Amino acid sequence: MAEKDLSQTLYAELRRIAAAGLRRERAGHTLQPTDLVHELWLRQAGDVAANNRSEFLRNAAATMRRVLVDHARRRARLQRGNGRRAVPLSGVDAAASAPPPPIDLLALDDALTELMGHRALCAQIVELRFFAGFDMAEIATALNVSKSTVEREYALARAWLQAKLAE
């Protein structure tokens, strides 16, 4: 029974995270939060070796990123770049009152992959913040670092990504 309760709790949390993530997507996105969670659940079905909730949600954020990027790649393949434009990451913070502009997920994924090679912690922080909607304290707990480290690395990552995406 406890396993069923845990599954329901995780499902609800993942659906909330997915809904928040999809709000940052372009208007008319064809994925719904439930679709995203189900795809995530299917992709992680064989990889449920997480030791705790934070580790599971960290893995879920990475998987959610892959699902959204795969979806964007399929869509871009159909459109061959029609309407694609670089968008600054100024709208990434969940605390922003106005809805942020849509972000080019393919450009963001390429930039995050490059950032991962230079500063893996920065890339993980952006992934948890952007794709999982974690706040700074949750990220610090998930990555087992201090909140001030998260804030410092996030500021560095944002500056690097903004410069990279402006190229």
N, C-alpha and C positions, 0 to 999 in steps of 0.2 A: 504494500500500500504506500509506503514511504517513497518508493521509486516512482509510482504514478504521480504522487504529489509533486515530486521534484521535476518530473517531465512537464507537468502542467505549468509549474512556476517558470521553468526555463523557456517553455514555448511562449508564454505571455511576455516575458522579458525580451525574447528575440523578436517577437512581433512588434513590440514597442520600439525597439532599436531599428528594425526594418522600416517602420512607418516614418520615423524621424529621418532616416537616411534617404528615403524616397522623396521626402519633402524638399530635399536639396537638389533633386534631379530636375531635368527639364520638364516643362508642362507636357502633358500627354504621354508620359512614360507608360509603357505597356505592362510593366511588372507591377503587381500589387504586393503589399506587405506579406500577405499570406503565401503568395507564390514564391517570394524571396525566401521566406522562412522554410518552406517545404523543400526548395532546392538546396538550401543550406543544410537542412537536416539530412537529406539524401546524400550529399557530398561528405558529410561528417559521420555518417552511419558507421563506417568501418574504423573511425578514428575517435572513439569516445574514451580515450585513455587519459583524459584530463583528470588531474588529482583534486581540483577544487573548482569552484564557480568562476573565479577570476581567470584561471587558465582556460577553462572551457569558453568563456566569453572572449578572451583574447584570440583563441583559435577561430571562434565564430566570426570575429571581425575580419580576420584575414580571409576566411572563406567567403564572407559576404562581399568583400572587395573583389575577389576573383569572379563571383557570380555576376556582379554589376559590370565589371570590365568585359567579361565574355559577352554579356548581353549588348554592351555598347559596341564591341567589335563586330558582332553580327549585324547590328543596325548600320554601322559605318560602312561595312562591306556592301550593304545594299545601296547606300546613298553615295558612297565614294566621296565623302567629305562635304556634301552639300550642307551649307549652313554651319559648319564647324568653325568655331572661333575660340581663341584663347581667352580664358576668363580668369581674372585674378582671384586669389584665395581669400579675399577680404571677407567673404560671406561664410567662411568655414565655421566660425564660432557659433555654437548653438544658442548663445546668449543674445545674439543680434536680434533686434526687435523686428526688422523688416525681413521678409523672406529673401534669402540670398539668391543671386543670379545662378542659373545652371552652370555646372562645371563640366568641362570636357574631361570625362573620365579616362579616356585613352591617353591624353597628354598627362594627366595626373598620375596614372599608373606608370607610365614610362619614367616620369620624374621621380616617383617614389622608389621605383626599382633602382634607378641610378643613385638616389640618396641612400638606399639600403647598403650599397657598396662602399659609400663614404662614411656614413654615420648611421649604423643600424638602429640605435636607440631613437634617434630623431624620426626615422621612418616608422618605427613601431608606435611611437607616440601619435604621429599624424594618423596612422591607420586606426588606432583606438579612438581617437577624438573624432575623426571624420566618419568612419564607417560604422563604429559601434556607439557613437554618441556619448562616450565616457566623459566625465568631468575630470579636472586635474587630480583630485584626490583619488578617484577610482583608478586612473591610469597609474598613479604612484603605487597604489596597492597591487595592481595587476603586474607591474614590472619590478616590484620590490625595490623601488628607489624613493628618494624624498620628493615631496611636492615641489620644492624649490628647483630641484634638478629637472623635473618634468616641465616646469614653467620656462626655465632657461633653455632647455633643448627644444621646446615647442616654438619659442620665439625665433631661435636659430633656424629651425626647419621651415617655418613660415617665410622667413626672409629668403632663404635659399630657394624654396619652391616658387615664390613670386618672381624672383629673378629668372629662374629656369623657364617658367611658363611664359614669361614676357619675351623670351628669345624668339 
